[in-house]
Amino acid sequence: MELALTNNIKPIKSERHHWWPQGVSKRWLNDEGVIYQLFSDGRNDIPQTNTKKFGVIRNAHSIKLADKPTVWDQSFEGIFQFADRAFPDILDWLESLHGRRVDALQEDQEKLDILLECLLSLVVRSPRFRNSIKLTIEHFGATANEKVINLNLRDTFDKFKTSLFGRGKFAVVFSSEQEFIFGDGFYHNFTSSIGVPMEPRIIVPILPNICIFYSCPTSYKTDSRLLTMDMKEDDIDFINQTTMVYSRDYIFYRLQRPEFNEYFSCQQFLEYGAIGDPVINTFAQIFK
């Protein structure tokens, strides 16, 4: 069966799709309007000012099935619009939580679900997750070109949301002195477009002074889904080193340059082993 082709069909436009939304990345600019980019290949401290160029993959959310336009060509960039529009208000809300007692918080289930949607959008769009899909496709002997990767990616966001909405716990971690970093990868255990992990875990350094921990274990107490806490410098350094382990090409930092580690210099998307993952103990202590 040949794909339906017609001269009347206009090709979908080539676009630069952001995996790091501008509503987030622009809040990483320092007082001089600069964010620094550190590359795993040794290029150091490159200042960046234009957030439109941050975290972009061309046609990351477009599906073109043939050299000529077909009726089945599409862009699924729109499925991330709600999260992108929600990010600024969610970031304001997260910042407002600092210094408030956990037991005094008026838990807002709607905000938690919006926060979860924002986090999952970062997971699904990240270069790290795209690479996981690529490796899975190649494992089964298929060619992992842009079209095949995007076809696998298209429905993943909705699958993750459907599975996790209304579930799991969140810890909003604040840092008053040492800054968090962000990269083209960050800690999570989502590796497949088929479905969510048995016990999903995510660590997202959402702002230079705020990091979000999300966990959805098989069983947990439901009386408190939202925690806030301040972290010590050693713990923040561990999160930053973890971000470098899970990144491949580059990381961003606002002012405080992280210590370059040997794993980041491998220029691969690495991960902690299933046995001995140090983050699991961290989650167990936070969500006990």
Steps between C-alpha positions, in 0.01 A plus 500: 500500500647832391479806721240748383680780317354811344638820358237692701645400837734756646804364685505558873743773591846426630512628859735533793333312785605581855565218743590765759208749496587869486270562796751301705834571333464879517479475880850354500653821366717678754485873577707570188251312281739209445495126559816292462524183296761236584565235234615144561755527218701757695355828373458694821285780634343619178261786584155485344241778500226404253258256667336431164810297414510302824397134496391480136470199268386567146179312411512299823120480504428470129414187306565496126435158351645553153712734293181659370212625723235246602164531673650327805781747561460686827657698778422408862672804648157618616470232767763685704337844478304469823814412697700780338232757581466367854870511586523871600212475751625167633849645553349796687304258717809290574696809603216604731534175695844585636499553873147373551437218744401176332210436738361846426487449124159491341557208267385583150442182299445695179836675532673170572353347184608804299847475652510131409397580141782754481754250633386224265521739205866558583562126527334414168656785302851466639787387275567225753156344453526530121827312525329226707240457226775490239687225687180295541422522128854396410486215752219345297697538176312795351642826367461776756458801274318820596166378359501174699613669822227763472233236429598323821509829689165636382261330746742454789414822682130412521583146616715632784240758607216248496699259714623748760251784543380523860774267619843528658681736733694821446787655693585863422866544592641849553859621499594839640872493418610241246327492161360205311597430140290372208603291200387316188434215742392481863424216739190292428431133440268536198663306216216378277213652303289193585415603856614639834753319722372288786620762751550829311765738633590846368742771615459828312716803585220730391671827604850585625362504855220240475510128422196271479503140617210285378436142601213259448580181692268201489362594842525813715313705754260741334468751785772727365592511132696825521816562703732799512855495629836675489802300395858509618787586269626140477155377397469769233842407366382138477196609295722705268743215453203272427374745236841480333489119505161507326597769247705441187587812302464803727369648821383851586586693812410849619807620688666217692701277270469133603800275542555315171469126573645201315158362405392816320822495298401158360253685275234232549163480671604295800289381792537347843482122509177329601682365805664768709321804358581763767189703417272221620627545856453875470138454392441251783620758754294785356174310449514279808 
